Amino acid sequence: MRIHIRHEIAHTFEPPVRFLNATLRLTPRSHEGQHIARWRVRLTAMRT
């Protein structure tokens, strides 16, 4: 069985910020009965 999971987080700030440092800590774990076939993190800066 294959399961596809997509998770999206969007942050907005009022007033808008010019610069932002952030740490992303998301790591899938393989264990007995579960194997991670593919893992990807994509970041997109949105301009207003």
MITIZA-704626 format. One record per residue (C-alpha): x, y, z; residue in one letter. Coordinates in nm, 4 decimals. Layout:
N
rec xx:X&yy:Y&zz:Z&aa:A
...
//
This chain:
48
rec xx:0.0000&yy:0.0000&zz:0.0000&aa:M
rec xx:0.1253&yy:0.3484&zz:-0.0858&aa:R
rec xx:0.0113&yy:0.6606&zz:0.0933&aa:I
rec xx:0.0713&yy:1.0116&zz:-0.0426&aa:H
rec xx:0.0738&yy:1.2925&zz:0.2128&aa:I
rec xx:0.0991&yy:1.6613&zz:0.1250&aa:R
rec xx:0.1265&yy:1.9235&zz:0.3933&aa:H
rec xx:0.1361&yy:2.2980&zz:0.3284&aa:E
rec xx:0.2054&yy:2.5805&zz:0.5713&aa:I
rec xx:0.1609&yy:2.9464&zz:0.4779&aa:A
rec xx:0.2714&yy:3.2331&zz:0.7014&aa:H
rec xx:0.1698&yy:3.5957&zz:0.6622&aa:T
rec xx:0.2823&yy:3.8869&zz:0.8770&aa:F
rec xx:0.1159&yy:4.2216&zz:0.9408&aa:E
rec xx:0.2969&yy:4.4445&zz:0.8779&aa:P
rec xx:0.4957&yy:4.2504&zz:0.6153&aa:P
rec xx:0.8551&yy:4.1675&zz:0.7103&aa:V
rec xx:1.1560&yy:4.2232&zz:0.4829&aa:R
rec xx:1.3713&yy:3.9385&zz:0.6119&aa:F
rec xx:1.2918&yy:3.6203&zz:0.8031&aa:L
rec xx:1.5040&yy:3.3349&zz:0.9330&aa:N
rec xx:1.3165&yy:3.0123&zz:0.9985&aa:A
rec xx:1.4101&yy:2.6553&zz:1.0867&aa:T
rec xx:1.2198&yy:2.3679&zz:0.9293&aa:L
rec xx:1.2296&yy:2.0454&zz:1.1318&aa:R
rec xx:1.0303&yy:1.7806&zz:0.9491&aa:L
rec xx:1.1839&yy:1.4379&zz:0.8990&aa:T
rec xx:0.9844&yy:1.1255&zz:0.8165&aa:P
rec xx:1.0952&yy:0.8082&zz:0.9906&aa:R
rec xx:1.1255&yy:0.4635&zz:0.8410&aa:S
rec xx:1.0466&yy:0.1738&zz:1.0725&aa:H
rec xx:0.9247&yy:-0.1824&zz:1.0547&aa:E
rec xx:0.6352&yy:-0.1927&zz:0.8126&aa:G
rec xx:0.6984&yy:0.1582&zz:0.6795&aa:Q
rec xx:0.9604&yy:0.2786&zz:0.4336&aa:H
rec xx:0.9934&yy:0.6340&zz:0.3009&aa:I
rec xx:1.0090&yy:0.6030&zz:-0.0796&aa:A
rec xx:1.0557&yy:0.9749&zz:-0.1515&aa:R
rec xx:1.0926&yy:1.2868&zz:0.0620&aa:W
rec xx:1.1009&yy:1.6476&zz:-0.0560&aa:R
rec xx:1.0821&yy:1.9914&zz:0.1017&aa:V
rec xx:1.0128&yy:2.2849&zz:-0.1270&aa:R
rec xx:1.0202&yy:2.6465&zz:-0.0132&aa:L
rec xx:0.8644&yy:2.9289&zz:-0.2078&aa:T
rec xx:0.9007&yy:3.2973&zz:-0.1212&aa:A
rec xx:0.5822&yy:3.4835&zz:-0.2012&aa:M
rec xx:0.6186&yy:3.8462&zz:-0.3086&aa:R
rec xx:0.3418&yy:4.0959&zz:-0.2488&aa:T
//
